[in-house]
Amino acid sequence: MRRLVLLSLAVLVGCAFTPSGERGGDDELTLDGAVGADASDDAVTATIDAPACADTDGDGLCNDVDPWPCGATAPTIAPMVAAGTDVWGQIADVSIAGGGNTAVVQPGAQLSYSLTWSLRDSDFLCSSCQDQIEVGLVPGGRQRCVYDDNPPQNQTLTGSTTVTMTAPSAPGVYALRFQLARDFSCNAFGRTGWWIAEPGNDRTFGVLCVP
C-alpha cells in the first residue's frame, strides 16, 4: 500500500507545469509573445507605400491606363480638313500608328501616319507655278511635302502617302497640320521650314499626346 502511494506522487510531480508556459530542465519551453485575446497588443504593424505612378494631366489616372493623359479627353478632329481658294488642298483619311487621327505616343518613339491628300490649282495667272502640300508638327516644324509638282490646271488630284517620324521628346500636345505652298520645289534654296508662315489651327488633321 505504501509503495502505491509513492508511485502516485511521482506521477503527479512529473505532470506538473507552470502557468507561464515554461518547463524546467532539459525540456524547457518558452512561449514568446502573448497568447489569446491580448496578442494584438504585441503585434507589429508594417506600412508599405506603393510607388507613385506618372499622372501627367493630374486626373487621378496613371498614364499607363489613362486613354488620354494630356487632358480630360482627346480632342475631336474633323475627318477632312481643307483650305485655299485658287490653290485648294485637303487632307483626309488620317491614321496615326494604325488608329484614328489622335494618338498617345511615348517621347522619342518612332511612328508613322498615313493620309489621303487632294489638290486643285485653278490659278490661270501662273500655269507654270509649282505647288506643294507641306505637313508637320505645331509646335515642332515642317516634316516634308506630300505633294510637290506642277499640276494640270483646274483638275483635282488625289493621292495617299505614309509619313514616318520621331515623336517629340518633351511632354505635351502636338498638332499635325498642313500648309499649301507655291515654291520652286519643296526644299528650294535649302528651305526646310513652313512656306511663309506656320499653319493655323484650322489646318489641324491630327493630334499627338506625349505624356
DRENPA-3360 file (N, C-alpha, C; in nm, 2 decimals, always signed):
BEGIN
1 = MRRLVLLS = +0.08/-0.12/+0.00/+0.00/+0.00/+0.00/+0.09/+0.12/+0.00 ~ +0.19/+0.12/+0.07/+0.28/+0.24/+0.08/+0.35/+0.26/-0.05 ~ +0.39/+0.15/-0.12/+0.46/+0.17/-0.25/+0.36/+0.23/-0.35 ~ +0.23/+0.20/-0.34/+0.14/+0.25/-0.44/+0.12/+0.40/-0.42 ~ +0.12/+0.45/-0.29/+0.11/+0.59/-0.27/+0.23/+0.67/-0.32 ~ +0.35/+0.62/-0.30/+0.47/+0.68/-0.35/+0.47/+0.69/-0.51 ~ +0.42/+0.58/-0.57/+0.42/+0.58/-0.72/+0.32/+0.69/-0.77 ~ +0.21/+0.71/-0.70/+0.11/+0.81/-0.74/+0.17/+0.95/-0.73;
9 = LAVLVGCA = +0.24/+0.97/-0.62/+0.30/+1.10/-0.60/+0.40/+1.13/-0.71 ~ +0.48/+1.03/-0.75/+0.58/+1.05/-0.86/+0.52/+1.09/-0.99 ~ +0.40/+1.03/-1.02/+0.33/+1.06/-1.14/+0.28/+1.20/-1.14 ~ +0.23/+1.25/-1.03/+0.18/+1.38/-1.02/+0.29/+1.49/-1.03 ~ +0.40/+1.46/-0.97/+0.52/+1.55/-0.99/+0.56/+1.56/-1.13 ~ +0.57/+1.45/-1.20/+0.61/+1.46/-1.34/+0.52/+1.53/-1.43 ~ +0.39/+1.54/-1.40/+0.30/+1.61/-1.48/+0.28/+1.76/-1.44 ~ +0.35/+1.81/-1.35/+0.33/+1.95/-1.30/+0.38/+2.05/-1.41;
17 = FTPSGERG = +0.32/+2.17/-1.42/+0.36/+2.27/-1.51/+0.33/+2.41/-1.44 ~ +0.39/+2.51/-1.50/+0.38/+2.64/-1.45/+0.29/+2.72/-1.54 ~ +0.21/+2.81/-1.49/+0.11/+2.89/-1.57/+0.18/+2.97/-1.68 ~ +0.31/+3.00/-1.66/+0.38/+3.09/-1.76/+0.41/+3.01/-1.89 ~ +0.39/+2.88/-1.89/+0.42/+2.81/-2.01/+0.56/+2.76/-2.02 ~ +0.64/+2.76/-1.91/+0.78/+2.72/-1.91/+0.79/+2.59/-1.85 ~ +0.88/+2.51/-1.90/+0.91/+2.38/-1.84/+1.06/+2.39/-1.79 ~ +1.09/+2.33/-1.68/+1.22/+2.33/-1.63/+1.30/+2.21/-1.69;
25 = GDDELTLD = +1.43/+2.22/-1.66/+1.52/+2.11/-1.70/+1.55/+2.11/-1.85 ~ +1.59/+1.99/-1.91/+1.63/+1.99/-2.05/+1.52/+2.01/-2.14 ~ +1.39/+2.00/-2.09/+1.27/+2.01/-2.18/+1.21/+2.15/-2.17 ~ +1.30/+2.25/-2.13/+1.24/+2.39/-2.11/+1.18/+2.44/-2.23 ~ +1.06/+2.49/-2.22/+0.98/+2.55/-2.33/+0.94/+2.69/-2.30 ~ +0.97/+2.79/-2.38/+0.93/+2.93/-2.36/+0.84/+2.97/-2.47 ~ +0.72/+3.03/-2.44/+0.63/+3.08/-2.54/+0.66/+3.23/-2.55 ~ +0.71/+3.28/-2.67/+0.74/+3.42/-2.69/+0.61/+3.49/-2.73;
33 = GAVGADAS = +0.59/+3.61/-2.67/+0.47/+3.69/-2.71/+0.35/+3.64/-2.63 ~ +0.25/+3.73/-2.64/+0.13/+3.70/-2.57/+0.04/+3.60/-2.65 ~ -0.04/+3.53/-2.58/-0.13/+3.43/-2.64/-0.27/+3.46/-2.60 ~ -0.37/+3.45/-2.70/-0.51/+3.47/-2.67/-0.55/+3.61/-2.70 ~ -0.65/+3.67/-2.63/-0.71/+3.79/-2.66/-0.62/+3.91/-2.66 ~ -0.51/+3.90/-2.58/-0.42/+4.02/-2.57/-0.30/+4.01/-2.67 ~ -0.31/+3.92/-2.77/-0.20/+3.90/-2.87/-0.18/+4.03/-2.95 ~ -0.29/+4.09/-2.98/-0.29/+4.21/-3.07/-0.21/+4.32/-3.01;
41 = DDAVTATI = -0.19/+4.33/-2.88/-0.12/+4.43/-2.82/+0.03/+4.43/-2.86 ~ +0.08/+4.31/-2.89/+0.22/+4.29/-2.92/+0.25/+4.29/-3.07 ~ +0.14/+4.30/-3.15/+0.16/+4.29/-3.30/+0.24/+4.41/-3.35 ~ +0.31/+4.38/-3.46/+0.39/+4.49/-3.52/+0.33/+4.52/-3.65 ~ +0.29/+4.64/-3.68/+0.22/+4.69/-3.80/+0.33/+4.75/-3.89 ~ +0.33/+4.70/-4.02/+0.42/+4.75/-4.12/+0.34/+4.81/-4.23 ~ +0.38/+4.93/-4.27/+0.31/+5.00/-4.38/+0.41/+5.01/-4.50 ~ +0.36/+4.96/-4.62/+0.43/+4.96/-4.74/+0.37/+5.06/-4.84;
49 = DAPACADT = +0.44/+5.16/-4.87/+0.39/+5.27/-4.96/+0.41/+5.22/-5.11 ~ +0.30/+5.22/-5.18/+0.31/+5.18/-5.32/+0.38/+5.29/-5.40 ~ +0.46/+5.26/-5.50/+0.53/+5.36/-5.58/+0.43/+5.45/-5.65 ~ +0.45/+5.58/-5.65/+0.36/+5.68/-5.72/+0.37/+5.65/-5.87 ~ +0.26/+5.66/-5.94/+0.26/+5.64/-6.08/+0.26/+5.78/-6.15 ~ +0.30/+5.78/-6.28/+0.30/+5.90/-6.36/+0.16/+5.94/-6.39 ~ +0.12/+6.06/-6.37/-0.01/+6.12/-6.40/+0.01/+6.26/-6.46 ~ +0.04/+6.26/-6.58/+0.07/+6.39/-6.65/-0.04/+6.50/-6.63;
57 = DGDGLCND = -0.16/+6.46/-6.65/-0.27/+6.56/-6.65/-0.33/+6.57/-6.52 ~ -0.29/+6.50/-6.42/-0.34/+6.52/-6.28/-0.48/+6.48/-6.26 ~ -0.54/+6.39/-6.34/-0.68/+6.35/-6.33/-0.70/+6.23/-6.24 ~ -0.59/+6.18/-6.17/-0.61/+6.07/-6.09/-0.59/+5.93/-6.15 ~ -0.57/+5.93/-6.29/-0.54/+5.81/-6.36/-0.40/+5.80/-6.40 ~ -0.34/+5.69/-6.37/-0.20/+5.67/-6.42/-0.19/+5.67/-6.57 ~ -0.08/+5.72/-6.62/-0.06/+5.74/-6.77/-0.08/+5.61/-6.84 ~ -0.04/+5.49/-6.78/-0.05/+5.37/-6.85/-0.19/+5.31/-6.86;
65 = VDPWPCGA = -0.29/+5.37/-6.79/-0.43/+5.33/-6.80/-0.52/+5.44/-6.85 ~ -0.46/+5.56/-6.86/-0.54/+5.68/-6.90/-0.55/+5.68/-7.05 ~ -0.67/+5.68/-7.11/-0.68/+5.68/-7.26/-0.63/+5.81/-7.32 ~ -0.62/+5.92/-7.24/-0.57/+6.05/-7.29/-0.50/+6.12/-7.18 ~ -0.37/+6.09/-7.15/-0.31/+6.15/-7.04/-0.26/+6.30/-7.06 ~ -0.32/+6.36/-7.16/-0.29/+6.51/-7.18/-0.41/+6.60/-7.16 ~ -0.50/+6.55/-7.08/-0.62/+6.63/-7.06/-0.74/+6.54/-7.03 ~ -0.86/+6.60/-7.02/-0.98/+6.53/-6.99/-1.01/+6.42/-7.09;
73 = TAPTIAPM = -1.02/+6.46/-7.22/-1.05/+6.37/-7.33/-0.97/+6.42/-7.45 ~ -0.95/+6.32/-7.54/-0.88/+6.36/-7.67/-0.97/+6.46/-7.75 ~ -0.90/+6.55/-7.82/-0.98/+6.65/-7.90/-1.05/+6.58/-8.02 ~ -1.15/+6.64/-8.06/-1.22/+6.59/-8.18/-1.17/+6.66/-8.30 ~ -1.11/+6.58/-8.40/-1.05/+6.64/-8.52/-1.14/+6.60/-8.64 ~ -1.17/+6.69/-8.72/-1.25/+6.66/-8.84/-1.19/+6.56/-8.93 ~ -1.26/+6.47/-8.99/-1.20/+6.37/-9.07/-1.15/+6.42/-9.20 ~ -1.19/+6.54/-9.24/-1.14/+6.60/-9.37/-1.11/+6.75/-9.33;
81 = VAAGTDVW = -1.00/+6.80/-9.37/-0.96/+6.94/-9.35/-0.91/+7.00/-9.48 ~ -0.97/+7.11/-9.52/-0.94/+7.17/-9.65/-0.91/+7.32/-9.63 ~ -0.84/+7.37/-9.72/-0.80/+7.51/-9.72/-0.77/+7.56/-9.86 ~ -0.77/+7.69/-9.88/-0.73/+7.75/-10.01/-0.85/+7.78/-10.10 ~ -0.82/+7.87/-10.20/-0.92/+7.90/-10.30/-0.87/+7.87/-10.44 ~ -0.78/+7.96/-10.49/-0.72/+7.94/-10.62/-0.64/+7.81/-10.62 ~ -0.57/+7.79/-10.52/-0.50/+7.67/-10.49/-0.56/+7.61/-10.37 ~ -0.63/+7.49/-10.39/-0.71/+7.43/-10.29/-0.65/+7.30/-10.25;
89 = GQIADVSI = -0.64/+7.27/-10.12/-0.59/+7.14/-10.08/-0.67/+7.08/-9.96 ~ -0.66/+6.95/-9.95/-0.74/+6.88/-9.85/-0.66/+6.76/-9.80 ~ -0.67/+6.73/-9.67/-0.62/+6.61/-9.60/-0.73/+6.53/-9.54 ~ -0.73/+6.40/-9.57/-0.84/+6.32/-9.51/-0.78/+6.18/-9.49 ~ -0.87/+6.09/-9.43/-0.84/+5.95/-9.40/-0.71/+5.94/-9.32 ~ -0.69/+6.02/-9.22/-0.57/+6.01/-9.14/-0.57/+5.90/-9.04 ~ -0.46/+5.82/-9.04/-0.45/+5.71/-8.94/-0.31/+5.72/-8.88 ~ -0.31/+5.75/-8.75/-0.18/+5.76/-8.68/-0.15/+5.62/-8.61;
97 = AGGGNTAV = -0.04/+5.56/-8.65/+0.00/+5.43/-8.59/-0.10/+5.33/-8.60 ~ -0.18/+5.33/-8.71/-0.28/+5.23/-8.73/-0.41/+5.26/-8.67 ~ -0.43/+5.37/-8.60/-0.55/+5.41/-8.53/-0.62/+5.53/-8.60 ~ -0.68/+5.61/-8.52/-0.75/+5.73/-8.58/-0.66/+5.85/-8.59 ~ -0.72/+5.97/-8.59/-0.64/+6.09/-8.61/-0.59/+6.15/-8.48 ~ -0.60/+6.08/-8.37/-0.54/+6.12/-8.24/-0.47/+6.00/-8.19 ~ -0.36/+6.02/-8.11/-0.28/+5.91/-8.06/-0.19/+5.95/-7.94 ~ -0.17/+5.86/-7.85/-0.08/+5.88/-7.74/+0.05/+5.81/-7.78;
105 = VQPGAQLS = +0.16/+5.88/-7.78/+0.29/+5.82/-7.82/+0.39/+5.86/-7.71 ~ +0.49/+5.77/-7.70/+0.59/+5.79/-7.60/+0.70/+5.88/-7.65 ~ +0.76/+5.96/-7.56/+0.87/+6.05/-7.60/+0.98/+5.98/-7.69 ~ +1.01/+6.04/-7.80/+1.11/+5.99/-7.89/+1.08/+5.86/-7.96 ~ +0.96/+5.82/-7.95/+0.92/+5.69/-8.02/+0.91/+5.71/-8.17 ~ +0.94/+5.61/-8.25/+0.93/+5.61/-8.39/+0.78/+5.57/-8.43 ~ +0.72/+5.65/-8.51/+0.58/+5.62/-8.55/+0.56/+5.67/-8.70 ~ +0.45/+5.63/-8.75/+0.41/+5.67/-8.89/+0.26/+5.70/-8.89;
113 = YSLTWSLR = +0.22/+5.79/-8.98/+0.08/+5.81/-9.00/+0.06/+5.82/-9.15 ~ -0.06/+5.77/-9.19/-0.10/+5.77/-9.33/-0.21/+5.87/-9.36 ~ -0.22/+5.92/-9.48/-0.33/+6.02/-9.51/-0.36/+6.01/-9.66 ~ -0.47/+6.07/-9.69/-0.50/+6.10/-9.84/-0.50/+6.25/-9.86 ~ -0.44/+6.29/-9.96/-0.43/+6.43/-10.00/-0.50/+6.46/-10.13 ~ -0.55/+6.58/-10.14/-0.61/+6.63/-10.26/-0.57/+6.77/-10.29 ~ -0.55/+6.80/-10.42/-0.51/+6.94/-10.46/-0.57/+6.98/-10.59 ~ -0.61/+7.10/-10.60/-0.66/+7.16/-10.73/-0.61/+7.30/-10.74;
121 = DSDFLCSS = -0.55/+7.33/-10.86/-0.49/+7.46/-10.89/-0.57/+7.52/-11.00 ~ -0.65/+7.62/-10.97/-0.73/+7.69/-11.07/-0.68/+7.83/-11.10 ~ -0.55/+7.86/-11.06/-0.49/+7.99/-11.09/-0.43/+8.00/-11.23 ~ -0.51/+8.06/-11.32/-0.46/+8.06/-11.46/-0.35/+8.17/-11.48 ~ -0.33/+8.25/-11.38/-0.23/+8.35/-11.40/-0.08/+8.30/-11.38 ~ -0.07/+8.17/-11.33/+0.06/+8.12/-11.31/+0.05/+7.97/-11.34 ~ +0.04/+7.94/-11.47/+0.03/+7.80/-11.51/+0.16/+7.72/-11.49 ~ +0.27/+7.79/-11.48/+0.40/+7.72/-11.46/+0.44/+7.71/-11.31;
129 = CQDQIEVG = +0.36/+7.76/-11.22/+0.39/+7.76/-11.08/+0.38/+7.61/-11.03 ~ +0.48/+7.58/-10.94/+0.48/+7.45/-10.88/+0.41/+7.46/-10.74 ~ +0.33/+7.36/-10.71/+0.26/+7.36/-10.58/+0.31/+7.25/-10.49 ~ +0.30/+7.28/-10.36/+0.34/+7.18/-10.25/+0.23/+7.17/-10.15 ~ +0.21/+7.05/-10.09/+0.14/+7.03/-9.97/+0.23/+6.99/-9.86 ~ +0.26/+7.08/-9.77/+0.35/+7.06/-9.66/+0.28/+7.00/-9.54 ~ +0.34/+6.91/-9.46/+0.29/+6.86/-9.34/+0.39/+6.86/-9.23 ~ +0.35/+6.87/-9.11/+0.44/+6.88/-9.00/+0.37/+6.90/-8.86;
137 = LVPGGRQR = +0.45/+6.93/-8.76/+0.40/+6.94/-8.62/+0.40/+7.09/-8.58 ~ +0.30/+7.12/-8.50/+0.30/+7.25/-8.44/+0.27/+7.23/-8.29 ~ +0.36/+7.26/-8.20/+0.50/+7.31/-8.23/+0.58/+7.20/-8.28 ~ +0.69/+7.23/-8.35/+0.78/+7.13/-8.40/+0.84/+7.16/-8.53 ~ +0.76/+7.21/-8.63/+0.81/+7.24/-8.76/+0.77/+7.15/-8.87 ~ +0.80/+7.19/-8.99/+0.76/+7.11/-9.11/+0.84/+6.98/-9.12 ~ +0.77/+6.87/-9.17/+0.84/+6.75/-9.18/+0.88/+6.71/-9.32 ~ +0.78/+6.73/-9.42/+0.80/+6.70/-9.56/+0.69/+6.75/-9.64;
145 = CVYDDNPP = +0.70/+6.73/-9.77/+0.59/+6.77/-9.86/+0.53/+6.63/-9.91 ~ +0.40/+6.62/-9.90/+0.33/+6.50/-9.95/+0.29/+6.52/-10.10 ~ +0.30/+6.65/-10.15/+0.29/+6.67/-10.29/+0.38/+6.78/-10.33 ~ +0.45/+6.77/-10.44/+0.55/+6.87/-10.49/+0.56/+6.86/-10.64 ~ +0.48/+6.93/-10.71/+0.48/+6.92/-10.86/+0.40/+7.04/-10.92 ~ +0.40/+7.04/-11.05/+0.32/+7.14/-11.13/+0.20/+7.07/-11.18 ~ +0.08/+7.09/-11.12/-0.04/+7.01/-11.15/-0.10/+7.07/-11.28 ~ -0.18/+6.99/-11.34/-0.27/+7.04/-11.45/-0.37/+7.14/-11.40;
153 = QNQTLTGS = -0.40/+7.24/-11.48/-0.49/+7.34/-11.44/-0.63/+7.29/-11.41 ~ -0.69/+7.34/-11.30/-0.83/+7.32/-11.27/-0.87/+7.17/-11.27 ~ -0.78/+7.09/-11.22/-0.81/+6.94/-11.21/-0.78/+6.90/-11.06 ~ -0.86/+6.82/-11.01/-0.84/+6.78/-10.87/-0.76/+6.65/-10.87 ~ -0.64/+6.66/-10.81/-0.55/+6.54/-10.80/-0.57/+6.48/-10.66 ~ -0.56/+6.35/-10.65/-0.57/+6.28/-10.52/-0.46/+6.17/-10.51 ~ -0.41/+6.16/-10.39/-0.31/+6.06/-10.37/-0.30/+6.02/-10.22 ~ -0.22/+5.92/-10.19/-0.21/+5.88/-10.05/-0.06/+5.86/-10.02;
161 = TTVTMTAP = -0.03/+5.88/-9.89/+0.11/+5.86/-9.86/+0.12/+5.83/-9.71 ~ +0.24/+5.78/-9.67/+0.27/+5.75/-9.53/+0.39/+5.83/-9.49 ~ +0.38/+5.89/-9.37/+0.49/+5.98/-9.32/+0.55/+5.91/-9.20 ~ +0.68/+5.88/-9.19/+0.75/+5.83/-9.08/+0.81/+5.94/-9.00 ~ +0.80/+5.94/-8.87/+0.86/+6.05/-8.79/+0.90/+6.00/-8.65 ~ +0.97/+6.09/-8.58/+1.01/+6.06/-8.44/+0.93/+6.15/-8.35 ~ +0.86/+6.09/-8.25/+0.78/+6.17/-8.16/+0.87/+6.27/-8.09 ~ +0.81/+6.39/-8.05/+0.89/+6.49/-7.97/+0.93/+6.42/-7.84;
169 = SAPGVYAL = +1.04/+6.47/-7.79/+1.10/+6.42/-7.66/+1.03/+6.49/-7.54 ~ +0.98/+6.61/-7.56/+0.92/+6.68/-7.45/+0.77/+6.65/-7.43 ~ +0.72/+6.63/-7.31/+0.58/+6.60/-7.30/+0.49/+6.72/-7.34 ~ +0.37/+6.69/-7.40/+0.29/+6.80/-7.44/+0.19/+6.75/-7.55 ~ +0.11/+6.84/-7.60/+0.02/+6.82/-7.71/+0.07/+6.88/-7.84 ~ +0.07/+6.80/-7.94/+0.13/+6.85/-8.07/+0.03/+6.82/-8.18 ~ +0.01/+6.93/-8.26/-0.09/+6.92/-8.37/-0.02/+6.89/-8.50 ~ -0.08/+6.79/-8.58/-0.03/+6.77/-8.71/-0.11/+6.86/-8.81;
177 = RFQLARDF = -0.04/+6.94/-8.88/-0.11/+7.04/-8.97/-0.05/+7.04/-9.11 ~ -0.12/+7.10/-9.20/-0.07/+7.11/-9.34/-0.07/+7.25/-9.39 ~ +0.02/+7.28/-9.48/+0.03/+7.41/-9.54/+0.04/+7.40/-9.69 ~ -0.03/+7.49/-9.77/-0.02/+7.50/-9.91/+0.09/+7.59/-9.95 ~ +0.18/+7.55/-10.04/+0.29/+7.64/-10.08/+0.30/+7.64/-10.23 ~ +0.37/+7.75/-10.27/+0.40/+7.77/-10.42/+0.54/+7.81/-10.43 ~ +0.63/+7.72/-10.43/+0.77/+7.74/-10.44/+0.83/+7.67/-10.56 ~ +0.96/+7.69/-10.59/+1.02/+7.62/-10.70/+1.03/+7.47/-10.67;
185 = SCNAFGRT = +1.04/+7.43/-10.54/+1.03/+7.29/-10.50/+1.01/+7.29/-10.35 ~ +1.00/+7.17/-10.29/+0.97/+7.16/-10.15/+1.09/+7.22/-10.07 ~ +1.21/+7.19/-10.12/+1.33/+7.24/-10.04/+1.41/+7.34/-10.12 ~ +1.34/+7.43/-10.20/+1.41/+7.52/-10.28/+1.50/+7.61/-10.20 ~ +1.62/+7.63/-10.25/+1.72/+7.71/-10.18/+1.75/+7.67/-10.04 ~ +1.73/+7.54/-10.01/+1.76/+7.49/-9.88/+1.65/+7.52/-9.77 ~ +1.54/+7.56/-9.82/+1.43/+7.59/-9.72/+1.38/+7.46/-9.66 ~ +1.37/+7.46/-9.53/+1.32/+7.34/-9.45/+1.20/+7.37/-9.37;
193 = GWWIAEPG = +1.17/+7.50/-9.35/+1.06/+7.54/-9.27/+0.93/+7.56/-9.35 ~ +0.82/+7.60/-9.28/+0.69/+7.62/-9.35/+0.70/+7.73/-9.45 ~ +0.61/+7.72/-9.55/+0.60/+7.83/-9.65/+0.54/+7.95/-9.59 ~ +0.61/+8.06/-9.59/+0.56/+8.19/-9.54/+0.53/+8.19/-9.39 ~ +0.44/+8.11/-9.35/+0.40/+8.11/-9.20/+0.36/+7.98/-9.16 ~ +0.37/+7.96/-9.02/+0.32/+7.83/-8.96/+0.17/+7.82/-8.98 ~ +0.12/+7.71/-9.02/-0.03/+7.69/-9.04/-0.11/+7.70/-8.91 ~ -0.23/+7.75/-8.92/-0.31/+7.77/-8.80/-0.39/+7.65/-8.76;
201 = NDRTFGVL = -0.47/+7.67/-8.66/-0.54/+7.56/-8.60/-0.64/+7.50/-8.70 ~ -0.69/+7.58/-8.79/-0.79/+7.53/-8.89/-0.73/+7.43/-8.99 ~ -0.60/+7.41/-8.99/-0.54/+7.31/-9.08/-0.49/+7.19/-9.00 ~ -0.54/+7.17/-8.88/-0.51/+7.05/-8.80/-0.58/+6.93/-8.85 ~ -0.50/+6.83/-8.88/-0.56/+6.70/-8.93/-0.53/+6.58/-8.83 ~ -0.46/+6.61/-8.72/-0.43/+6.51/-8.63/-0.37/+6.57/-8.50 ~ -0.37/+6.49/-8.39/-0.31/+6.54/-8.27/-0.23/+6.43/-8.20 ~ -0.12/+6.46/-8.15/-0.03/+6.36/-8.07/-0.03/+6.41/-7.93;
209 = CVP = -0.04/+6.32/-7.84/-0.02/+6.34/-7.69/+0.11/+6.27/-7.65 ~ +0.20/+6.34/-7.60/+0.33/+6.29/-7.55/+0.33/+6.30/-7.40 ~ +0.30/+6.20/-7.32/+0.29/+6.21/-7.18/+0.43/+6.22/-7.11;
% end
